[in-house]
Amino acid sequence: VSHLDIKPGNIMIDKNDRLVLIDFGASKLFNSSSENKTMMTSNRPPFTPGYAPIEQENGNVEDIGPHSDIYALGATLLYMYTGHNPGTPYQLFESGFSDMPNASPLMQSTIKKAMAFWRKDRIQSVAEFRTMLNGDDAVTQIELS
């Protein structure tokens, strides 16, 4: 399942101080029974500008996958460090990222890799993302599942 609308407004904190992802209205189920993963629907998924990768903004359903949600999670982290919504993938590609003065160099590079313009250049799995984040002394044992 891909959430397809990860953004600060869709992350809440429960009574036990755990982060909870909400609003699965845009989520899509992938059919992995065939050799090629395909979305169960061909409708163009909705997206939130600034938190959606280029393939989602362009409506390329066949190119959406875990890397699309990883982009959105990177954009959410960027928002946490800058205090403002990230630009569109085109804007970031043209102008670069906002300064993240409170983010460690490793956190900055992780966010930039998560938000790479081309999906092949992005972090490809949650496990890879977790490994990169856990390599930062400023971040300890992030639970991403």
N, CA and C of each residue as an Amber inpcrd file, in Angstrom:
protein
   435
   0.8560000  -1.1750000   0.0000000   0.0000000   0.0000000   0.0000000
   0.8970000   1.2300000   0.0000000   0.5580000   2.1610000  -0.8560000
   1.2230000   3.4710000  -0.8200000   0.2190000   4.4840000  -0.2980000
   0.6320000   5.3110000   0.6520000  -0.2440000   6.3030000   1.2710000
  -0.5800000   7.4190000   0.2870000   0.4210000   7.9610000  -0.3870000
   0.3230000   8.9740000  -1.4350000  -0.1390000  10.3440000  -0.9640000
  -0.1650000  10.5850000   0.3450000  -0.4700000  11.9360000   0.8310000
   0.1840000  12.1680000   2.1920000   1.4380000  11.7110000   2.3210000
   2.1720000  11.9700000   3.5570000   2.5530000  13.4400000   3.5690000
   2.1910000  14.0960000   4.6640000   2.4830000  15.5160000   4.8690000
   2.2810000  15.8050000   6.3490000   2.7580000  16.9360000   6.8440000
   2.6330000  17.2170000   8.2820000   1.1900000  17.1190000   8.7950000
   0.2290000  17.5510000   8.0260000  -1.1680000  17.5130000   8.4680000
  -1.7470000  16.1220000   8.5780000  -1.0730000  15.1230000   8.0330000
  -1.5500000  13.7510000   8.1120000  -0.7360000  12.8980000   9.0860000
   0.0040000  13.5620000   9.9560000   0.7600000  12.8670000  10.9950000
   0.3170000  13.4410000  12.3370000  -0.1790000  12.5670000  13.1850000
  -0.6680000  12.9720000  14.4970000   0.1540000  12.2690000  15.5760000
   0.0240000  12.7520000  16.8040000   0.6700000  12.1320000  17.9490000
  -0.4240000  11.5600000  18.8340000  -0.3150000  10.2570000  19.1530000
  -1.3400000   9.6320000  19.9820000  -1.0480000   9.8850000  21.4640000
  -1.9040000   9.3640000  22.3300000  -1.7760000   9.6110000  23.7680000
  -0.5070000   9.0160000  24.3730000   0.1440000   8.0950000  23.6320000
   1.4040000   7.5120000  24.0890000   2.6130000   8.1560000  23.4180000
   2.4020000   9.3250000  22.8330000   3.4480000  10.0960000  22.1470000
   4.0560000   9.3700000  20.9550000   3.2690000   8.5150000  20.3060000
   3.7160000   7.8410000  19.0830000   3.1380000   8.5660000  17.8770000
   3.9210000   8.6310000  16.8250000   3.4350000   9.2270000  15.5830000
   2.4890000   8.2600000  14.8920000   1.3890000   8.7860000  14.3840000
   0.3910000   7.9800000  13.7050000   0.0740000   8.6340000  12.3720000
   0.1660000   7.8610000  11.3160000  -0.1710000   8.3430000   9.9800000
  -1.6710000   8.1900000   9.7870000  -2.3490000   9.2650000   9.3770000
  -3.7970000   9.2300000   9.2010000  -4.1620000   9.5550000   7.7520000
  -5.4260000   9.5030000   7.4470000  -6.0230000   9.8700000   6.1620000
  -5.4660000   9.0460000   5.0060000  -5.9850000   7.8570000   4.8840000
  -5.5780000   6.9590000   3.8100000  -6.4970000   7.0810000   2.5970000
  -7.1610000   8.2210000   2.4460000  -8.0970000   8.4350000   1.3460000
  -7.4610000   8.3940000  -0.0300000  -6.1950000   8.7350000  -0.1400000
  -5.5140000   8.7270000  -1.4370000  -4.6990000   7.4550000  -1.6470000
  -4.6540000   6.5970000  -0.6370000  -3.7870000   5.4170000  -0.7170000
  -4.2120000   4.4720000  -1.8270000  -3.2340000   3.7300000  -2.3040000
  -3.4620000   2.7730000  -3.3900000  -2.8450000   1.4380000  -3.0090000
  -3.5470000   0.3890000  -3.3510000  -3.0750000  -0.9690000  -3.1260000
  -2.3970000  -1.4640000  -4.3840000  -1.2230000  -2.0340000  -4.2240000
  -0.5020000  -2.5860000  -5.3560000  -0.7550000  -4.0680000  -5.4560000
  -0.8940000  -4.5600000  -6.6530000  -1.0700000  -5.9840000  -6.9100000
   0.3110000  -6.5600000  -7.1700000   0.7890000  -7.3730000  -6.2480000
   2.1320000  -7.9370000  -6.4110000   2.0720000  -9.4080000  -6.8220000
   0.8790000  -9.8940000  -7.2040000   0.7780000 -11.2970000  -7.5980000
   1.3840000 -11.5500000  -8.9730000   1.5140000 -10.5090000  -9.7670000
   2.1350000 -10.6650000 -11.0760000   3.6100000 -10.2970000 -10.9770000
   4.3360000 -10.5410000 -12.0480000   5.7620000 -10.2210000 -12.0480000
   5.9780000  -8.7210000 -11.9060000   5.1360000  -7.9300000 -12.5590000
   5.2340000  -6.4770000 -12.4660000   4.1920000  -5.9690000 -11.4930000
   4.6170000  -5.1380000 -10.5510000   3.6600000  -4.5530000  -9.6310000
   2.8320000  -3.5080000 -10.3930000   1.5600000  -3.5500000 -10.2180000
   0.6880000  -2.5640000 -10.8420000  -0.3040000  -2.0660000  -9.8210000
  -0.7380000  -0.8400000  -9.9870000  -1.7430000  -0.2940000  -9.0970000
  -3.0770000  -0.9250000  -9.4150000  -3.8870000  -1.0900000  -8.4060000
  -5.1900000  -1.7020000  -8.5860000  -6.1520000  -0.7640000  -9.3130000
  -5.7840000   0.4790000  -9.4910000  -6.6140000   1.4360000 -10.2110000
  -5.7430000   2.2310000 -11.1560000  -6.3140000   2.7200000 -12.2130000
  -5.5350000   3.5430000 -13.1380000  -5.8780000   5.0190000 -12.9850000
  -6.7350000   5.3630000 -12.0030000  -7.0820000   6.7580000 -11.7790000
  -5.8730000   7.5190000 -11.2710000  -5.7800000   8.7520000 -11.6860000
  -4.6930000   9.6020000 -11.2180000  -4.8970000   9.9060000  -9.7400000
  -3.9290000   9.5740000  -8.9010000  -4.0920000   9.8320000  -7.4690000
  -3.9890000  11.3220000  -7.1670000  -4.7220000  11.7910000  -6.1480000
  -4.5870000  13.1920000  -5.7360000  -3.2230000  13.3930000  -5.0870000
  -2.8230000  14.6300000  -4.9280000  -1.5540000  14.9080000  -4.2600000
  -1.5870000  16.2910000  -3.6450000  -0.6860000  16.5120000  -2.7080000
  -0.5130000  17.8130000  -2.0830000   0.7540000  18.4360000  -2.6560000
   0.6410000  19.5830000  -3.3310000   1.8410000  20.2280000  -3.8930000
   2.9060000  20.4480000  -2.8190000   4.1270000  20.1420000  -3.1770000
   5.2530000  20.2700000  -2.2600000   5.5930000  18.9700000  -1.5640000
   4.6430000  18.0450000  -1.5240000   4.8690000  16.7720000  -0.8420000
   4.7640000  15.5860000  -1.7910000   4.5390000  15.8510000  -3.0510000
   4.3920000  14.7800000  -4.0380000   5.5700000  14.8100000  -5.0090000
   6.1030000  13.6420000  -5.3450000   7.1980000  13.5720000  -6.3120000
   6.6840000  13.8270000  -7.7270000   7.5970000  14.0100000  -8.6210000
   7.2690000  14.3690000  -9.9940000   6.3590000  13.3400000 -10.6590000
   6.5930000  12.0480000 -10.4160000   5.7670000  11.0320000 -11.0730000
   4.3210000  11.1080000 -10.5970000   4.1100000  11.4970000  -9.3580000
   2.7490000  11.6240000  -8.8450000   2.0970000  12.9010000  -9.3700000
   2.8410000  14.0080000  -9.3860000   2.2990000  15.2580000  -9.9400000
   1.9150000  15.0890000 -11.4050000   2.6980000  14.3180000 -12.1390000
   2.4190000  14.1190000 -13.5620000   1.3450000  13.0650000 -13.8140000
   0.9010000  12.3770000 -12.7590000  -0.1370000  11.3660000 -12.9080000
   0.3430000  10.0670000 -13.5130000   1.6480000   9.7920000 -13.4300000
   2.2140000   8.5590000 -13.9760000   1.9880000   7.4150000 -12.9930000
   0.8010000   6.8490000 -13.0090000   0.4040000   5.8180000 -12.0600000
   1.3790000   4.6500000 -12.0480000   1.8620000   4.2530000 -13.2070000
   2.7430000   3.0960000 -13.2770000   4.1080000   3.3530000 -12.6290000
   4.4640000   4.5940000 -12.3790000   5.7500000   4.9230000 -11.7700000
   5.6710000   5.1620000 -10.2650000   4.4780000   5.0730000  -9.6860000
   4.3020000   5.3350000  -8.2640000   4.6000000   4.0630000  -7.4780000
   5.3060000   4.2310000  -6.3670000   5.6660000   3.1000000  -5.5190000
   6.1590000   3.5960000  -4.1760000   6.8450000   2.7580000  -3.4160000
   7.3520000   3.1680000  -2.0970000   8.2190000   4.4270000  -2.1720000
   8.9580000   4.5760000  -3.2450000   9.8120000   5.7590000  -3.4090000
   8.9950000   7.0550000  -3.4460000   7.7130000   6.9620000  -3.8170000
   6.8520000   8.1500000  -3.8470000   6.5310000   8.6090000  -2.4260000
   6.2080000   7.6660000  -1.5360000   5.9600000   8.0220000  -0.1420000
   7.2480000   8.4550000   0.5500000   8.3660000   7.8920000   0.1630000
   9.6500000   8.2950000   0.7480000   9.9450000   9.7450000   0.3880000
   9.6290000  10.1380000  -0.8380000   9.7710000  11.5480000  -1.2280000
   8.9490000  12.4250000  -0.2750000   7.6930000  12.0440000  -0.0530000
   6.8010000  12.8320000   0.7960000   7.2990000  12.8850000   2.2400000
   7.8670000  11.7900000   2.7260000   8.4220000  11.7850000   4.0740000
   9.6430000  12.7070000   4.1490000  10.4690000  12.6970000   3.1120000
  11.5960000  13.6300000   3.0450000  11.1100000  15.0730000   3.0340000
  10.0420000  15.3420000   2.2920000   9.4660000  16.6930000   2.2350000
   8.9230000  17.1120000   3.5990000   8.3530000  16.1450000   4.3260000
   7.8530000  16.4310000   5.6690000   9.0040000  16.7690000   6.6090000
  10.1080000  16.0350000   6.5010000  11.2910000  16.3610000   7.3040000
  11.8380000  17.7290000   6.9220000  11.8610000  18.0440000   5.6390000
  12.3230000  19.3620000   5.1920000  11.4640000  20.4550000   5.8120000
  10.1520000  20.2330000   5.8240000   9.2380000  21.1930000   6.4560000
   9.5880000  21.3760000   7.9390000   9.8920000  20.2740000   8.6160000
  10.2250000  20.3570000  10.0390000  11.4660000  21.2190000  10.2830000
  12.4110000  21.1730000   9.3750000  13.6480000  21.9400000   9.5510000
  13.5640000  23.3720000   9.0350000  12.6640000  23.6390000   8.0950000
  12.5970000  24.9820000   7.5120000  11.3830000  25.7820000   7.9630000
  10.3180000  25.0910000   8.3590000   9.1120000  25.7860000   8.7900000
   8.2030000  26.2130000   7.6620000   8.5310000  25.8270000   6.4320000
   7.6320000  26.1620000   5.3170000   7.5360000  25.0000000   4.3440000
   6.4450000  24.9990000   3.5910000   6.2190000  23.9060000   2.6530000
   7.3150000  23.8750000   1.5920000   7.7570000  22.6700000   1.2460000
   8.7610000  22.5520000   0.1850000   8.1630000  23.0020000  -1.1510000
   8.9920000  23.3490000  -2.0470000   8.5150000  23.6860000  -3.3870000
   8.1810000  22.4210000  -4.1580000   7.6670000  22.6140000  -5.3440000
   7.3780000  21.4700000  -6.2070000   8.6970000  20.8290000  -6.6310000
   8.6430000  19.6100000  -7.1170000   9.8840000  18.9780000  -7.5830000
  10.5990000  19.8270000  -8.6400000   9.8460000  20.4710000  -9.5080000
  10.4620000  21.3240000 -10.5360000  11.1880000  22.5040000  -9.8940000
  10.5570000  23.1280000  -8.8930000  11.1870000  24.2630000  -8.2200000
  12.4680000  23.8420000  -7.5160000  12.4260000  22.7000000  -6.8360000
  13.6260000  22.2120000  -6.1500000  14.7220000  21.8540000  -7.1370000
  14.3360000  21.2700000  -8.2590000  15.3000000  20.8970000  -9.2970000
  15.9890000  22.1390000  -9.8450000  15.2160000  23.2070000 -10.0320000
  15.7560000  24.4450000 -10.6080000  16.5070000  25.2970000  -9.5860000
  15.9600000  25.4150000  -8.3650000  16.4960000  26.3700000  -7.3890000
  17.2490000  25.7520000  -6.2320000  17.1030000  24.4610000  -6.0270000
  17.7580000  23.8130000  -4.8980000  16.9110000  23.8610000  -3.6400000
  17.4530000  23.3210000  -2.5760000  16.7410000  23.2000000  -1.3110000
  16.9350000  24.4300000  -0.4460000  15.9600000  24.6750000   0.4180000
  16.0780000  25.7380000   1.4160000  17.1740000  25.3650000   2.3970000
  17.7360000  26.3790000   3.0570000  18.7330000  26.1240000   4.0940000
  18.0790000  25.3760000   5.2510000  18.8230000  24.4470000   5.8080000
  18.3670000  23.6830000   6.9750000  19.4280000  23.8430000   8.0580000
  19.5140000  25.0300000   8.6700000  20.6220000  25.3020000   9.5890000
  20.6740000  24.4010000  10.8090000  19.5480000  23.8670000  11.2630000
  19.5430000  23.0190000  12.4620000  19.6790000  21.5350000  12.1400000
  19.7660000  21.1940000  10.8790000  19.9010000  19.7940000  10.4760000
  21.3780000  19.4500000  10.3080000  21.7430000  18.2820000  10.7750000
  23.1260000  17.8300000  10.6090000  23.4020000  17.6240000   9.1180000
  24.6690000  17.6010000   8.7250000  24.9800000  17.3330000   7.3150000
  24.3950000  16.0000000   6.8320000  24.4200000  14.9710000   7.6960000
  23.8570000  13.6790000   7.3100000  22.3450000  13.7810000   7.1220000
  21.6600000  14.4960000   7.9980000  20.2090000  14.6710000   7.8590000
  19.9020000  15.4270000   6.5720000  20.6680000  16.4550000   6.2740000
  20.4540000  17.2070000   5.0390000  20.6270000  16.3250000   3.8120000
  21.6730000  15.5210000   3.7940000  21.8960000  14.6620000   2.6280000
  20.8260000  13.5780000   2.5340000  20.3360000  13.0810000   3.6680000
  19.2720000  12.0740000   3.6650000  17.9870000  12.6750000   3.0990000
  17.6420000  13.8700000   3.5320000  16.4380000  14.5400000   3.0180000
  16.5760000  14.7720000   1.5140000  17.7210000  15.2410000   1.0860000
  17.9230000  15.5050000  -0.3490000  17.8610000  14.2210000  -1.1670000
  18.3900000  13.1230000  -0.6310000  18.3220000  11.8510000  -1.3570000
  16.8920000  11.3210000  -1.3780000  16.1580000  11.5010000  -0.2900000
  14.7560000  11.0800000  -0.2570000  13.9240000  11.8620000  -1.2710000
  14.3210000  13.1050000  -1.5190000  13.5580000  13.9890000  -2.4060000
  14.2180000  14.1820000  -3.7760000  15.0620000  13.2810000  -4.1590000
  15.7060000  13.4020000  -5.4740000  14.6420000  13.5080000  -6.5650000
  14.8900000  14.3300000  -7.5520000  13.9330000  14.5600000  -8.6380000
  13.5960000  13.2630000  -9.3710000  14.6270000  12.5170000  -9.7380000
  14.4210000  11.2670000 -10.4710000  14.2360000  10.1330000  -9.4830000
  13.2050000   9.3330000  -9.6640000  12.8910000   8.2730000  -8.7000000
  14.0220000   7.2570000  -8.5570000  14.7770000   7.0010000  -9.5990000
  15.8800000   6.0390000  -9.5210000  16.9920000   6.5430000  -8.5990000
  17.0660000   7.8490000  -8.3610000  18.0930000   8.4370000  -7.5090000
  17.6530000   8.5360000  -6.0470000  16.3800000   8.2520000  -5.7760000
  15.8110000   8.3640000  -4.4450000  16.1240000   7.1580000  -3.5760000
  15.9710000   7.3510000  -2.2860000  15.9640000   6.2250000  -1.3610000
  14.8260000   5.3230000  -1.8110000  15.0680000   4.0260000  -1.8800000
  14.0960000   3.1150000  -2.4780000  13.2400000   2.3390000  -1.4820000
  13.6240000   2.3210000  -0.2080000  12.8460000   1.5370000   0.7580000
  12.8740000   2.2190000   2.1140000  11.8890000   1.8780000   2.9240000
  11.8400000   2.3920000   4.2890000  13.0480000   1.8900000   5.0700000
  13.4540000   0.6530000   4.8300000  14.6220000   0.1010000   5.5230000
  15.8780000   0.9260000   5.2230000  16.0640000   1.2890000   3.9600000
  17.2150000   2.1230000   3.5840000  17.1220000   3.4940000   4.2440000
  15.9180000   4.0720000   4.2650000  15.7020000   5.3800000   4.8850000
  16.0350000   5.3030000   6.3800000  15.5440000   4.2720000   7.0500000
  15.7930000   4.0930000   8.4850000  17.2870000   3.9640000   8.7460000
  17.9750000   3.1820000   7.9270000  19.4150000   2.9950000   8.0980000
  20.1470000   4.3210000   7.9760000  19.7710000   5.1130000   6.9900000
  20.4210000   6.4150000   6.8120000  20.1480000   7.3210000   8.0090000
  18.8970000   7.3670000   8.4700000  18.5520000   8.2250000   9.6020000
  19.2160000   7.7540000  10.8870000  19.3020000   6.4670000  11.0880000
  19.9140000   5.9430000  12.3090000  21.4240000   6.1130000  12.3320000
  22.0170000   6.4640000  11.2020000  23.4380000   6.7490000  11.1520000
  23.7670000   8.1380000  11.6730000  22.7310000   8.9170000  11.9660000
  22.9090000  10.2860000  12.4470000  22.8410000  10.3020000  13.9660000
  23.8620000  10.8370000  14.6180000  23.8740000  10.9000000  16.0910000
  22.7170000  11.7210000  16.6300000  22.1890000  12.6540000  15.8140000
  21.0930000  13.5110000  16.2610000  19.7560000  12.7820000  16.2400000
  19.6990000  11.6280000  15.5730000  18.4780000  10.8570000  15.4600000
  18.7350000   9.4850000  16.0460000  17.9400000   9.0800000  17.0040000
  18.1680000   7.7640000  17.6000000  16.9510000   6.8770000  17.4360000
  17.1820000   5.7190000  16.8570000  16.1810000   4.6660000  16.7230000
  14.8080000   5.1740000  16.2710000  14.7690000   5.7780000  15.1300000
  13.4880000   6.2140000  14.5660000  12.6920000   4.9890000  14.1740000
  11.4510000   4.9640000  14.5450000  10.5760000   3.8320000  14.2190000
   9.7810000   4.1900000  12.9830000  10.1860000   3.6680000  11.8530000
   9.4580000   3.8610000  10.5980000   9.0020000   2.5040000  10.1390000
   7.7360000   2.2770000  10.1240000   7.2230000   0.9960000   9.6550000
   5.8860000   1.1620000   8.9990000
